[in-house]
Amino acid sequence: MPYVIHALDRSDAGDLRTRTRSEHLAYVGGFDILYGGPLLDDDGAMCGSLIVLEVDTRKAAEEFASSDPYAVAGLFERVTITGFKPVLGT
């Protein structure tokens, strides 16, 4: 089942996203990601992440999200995980 992981960066994270980006990309490469990428603020700067992940359970999605190097480094202010049923664009 697809799960949407919506994560917003801490406003005081500074360059933490840039410093941990290569670890994050290596980590997510080992999973069945349907699509994903950085969220952008009004000025075009990265301010969060959106990932749609194919896993069997919500627990697996939670484990994925909590083990992401971005999360381990403390980049995110808030993370939400929601099941998703693709209807449009499929």
C-alpha positions in Angstrom: 0.0 0.0 0.0 1.3 3.5 -0.7 2.0 5.8 2.2 2.7 9.5 1.9 5.4 10.9 4.1 5.2 14.6 4.4 8.1 16.1 6.4 8.7 19.8 7.1 12.2 21.0 8.0 12.9 22.9 11.3 13.3 26.6 10.7 16.6 26.6 12.5 18.1 23.6 10.7 20.5 25.7 8.7 22.5 23.6 6.2 21.7 20.3 7.9 19.7 19.2 4.8 22.7 19.9 2.5 25.1 18.1 4.9 23.0 14.9 5.1 21.6 14.8 1.6 24.0 12.2 0.2 23.2 9.8 3.1 19.5 10.4 2.7 19.7 9.7 -1.1 21.7 6.5 -0.5 19.1 5.4 2.1 16.0 6.0 0.1 17.6 4.2 -2.9 17.1 0.9 -1.1 13.2 1.2 -1.0 10.3 1.1 -3.3 9.7 4.8 -3.7 6.8 5.6 -6.1 7.9 9.2 -6.2 9.3 11.9 -4.0 11.4 15.0 -3.7 12.0 18.2 -1.8 9.3 20.6 -0.9 10.0 24.2 -1.8 9.2 27.4 -0.1 7.9 30.5 -1.9 11.5 31.5 -2.7 12.4 28.1 -4.2 14.5 26.9 -1.2 14.1 23.4 0.0 11.9 23.3 3.2 10.8 19.7 3.5 10.3 16.3 1.8 7.5 14.5 0.2 7.8 10.7 -0.4 5.3 8.2 -1.6 6.5 4.9 -0.4 5.2 1.4 -1.3 5.2 -0.8 1.8 3.0 -3.5 3.3 2.1 -1.7 6.6 2.0 1.7 8.3 4.6 0.4 10.8 7.0 -0.2 7.9 6.4 3.3 6.7 7.0 4.7 10.2 10.2 2.7 10.4 11.3 4.0 7.0 10.6 7.6 8.1 12.3 7.3 11.5 15.4 5.7 10.1 15.9 8.2 7.2 19.2 10.0 7.8 17.4 13.4 7.6 15.2 12.3 10.6 18.1 10.8 12.5 20.0 14.1 12.1 17.0 16.0 13.5 16.2 17.9 10.3 12.4 17.7 10.6 10.1 19.8 12.7 7.1 17.7 11.8 6.5 14.4 9.9 3.1 13.0 9.0 2.4 9.6 7.5 -0.8 8.9 5.7 -2.1 5.9 3.6 -2.8 6.8 0.0 -5.1 5.4 -2.7 -4.0 6.5 -6.1 -6.9 7.4 -8.4 -5.8 10.2 -10.7 -2.7 10.0 -12.9 -2.4 6.3 -12.7 
